[in-house]
Amino acid sequence: MIEEGVRVQDSGFRGGADRIVVAAGVIRDADDRLLLAQRPAGKHLAGLWEFPGGKCEPGESPHQALARELEEEVGIQIAASRPLLSLTHAYPEKTVRLLIREVRHWQGQPHGREGQPLQWTSLDQAGLLPMPEADRPMLKMLAVDPRLVITPDPDELSSADDFLAYWQHCLDAGFRFLQLRAPSLSSNRLADLAERCGDLVRARGARWLLDGPADLAVLCGADGVHLDAGSLDQTRRRPLPENMLVGVSCHDADTLAKAGEIGADFVCLSPIDSTASSPEYGPWEWNDFASLCAQSPLPVMAAGGIRADDLDRSREAGGFGVAGMLESKS
């Protein structure tokens, strides 16, 4: 494992006077509500609601820091936690490396041991609360399947019906986050196929992205768009409203920074393995992926030669999910 056993001083992100590492927990009750804590008066970002946790001390692993902070702040004890996602956010006062971990079991009754209010809230309700800027993209990603299926070009299949059969197969296999990528299609053919794909997704309560123009995504009822590196280079601001998703393909620290600047929600970082679509990049080792994750201002999905079975490995390296064709390993 990369994230779990790594100590703060070796995590790829150096703390300092204006740089800190924070471990926070996603804790859900039996009704799938999230536990949030309000930051006390006098502290950085006072009054905002956040996932409970706190600063990692030198020599602590992220789990050790989270376990200590949860006992000190909300009075619960945990024996285990799992990496969920991470990002690095630059506030005017300091830069924070935020490591979010999932806590499934705990002992004790959560309460504000420092007098801070706590509340259990649904994911939708949490989005209405005043929260730190760094927490916003995290809330969005908690609402999606961490396995993003990127489709083959429809022209690689014999007909539109064959493509729709493949799309239906992905839904039948349990995937709930799909991306329609069709660079060979004309605008009219893409619009027709996107409408049919959208009908199938809505029937399953899934979500999907269009790799194409933002206005077409809105017209077709997509949940958002995905921008390739070329489209990102030409984009100066977020192309869709906040109630939709914006994903970006990134290959280096510069494109990660640009994705943050335009207000995207997540990035697909590639390639972990050699791919025909990005021959000039990679392939990387997982440690290289972890180093880039430590610089990302947004949640990261590992892409490029990735399978669904790589989800845990992506999270151990600081990522949130995986993206690609996503067939399982035999």
Secondary structure as UniProt FT lines:
FT   TURN            3..5
FT   HELIX           8..10
FT   TURN            17..18
FT   STRAND          19..28
FT   TURN            30..31
FT   STRAND          34..38
FT   TURN            41..42
FT   TURN            44..47
FT   STRAND          49..50
FT   STRAND          53..55
FT   TURN            58..59
FT   HELIX           62..74
FT   STRAND          82..90
FT   STRAND          95..103
FT   TURN            113..114
FT   STRAND          118..121
FT   HELIX           123..126
FT   TURN            127..128
FT   TURN            133..134
FT   HELIX           135..142
FT   STRAND          147..150
FT   HELIX           154..156
FT   HELIX           160..172
FT   TURN            173..174
FT   STRAND          177..181
FT   TURN            183..184
FT   HELIX           187..204
FT   STRAND          207..211
FT   HELIX           214..220
FT   STRAND          224..227
FT   HELIX           229..233
FT   TURN            242..243
FT   STRAND          245..250
FT   HELIX           253..261
FT   TURN            262..263
FT   STRAND          266..269
FT   TURN            276..277
FT   TURN            279..280
FT   HELIX           286..293
FT   TURN            294..295
FT   STRAND          300..303
FT   HELIX           308..310
FT   HELIX           311..316
FT   TURN            317..318
FT   STRAND          321..324
//
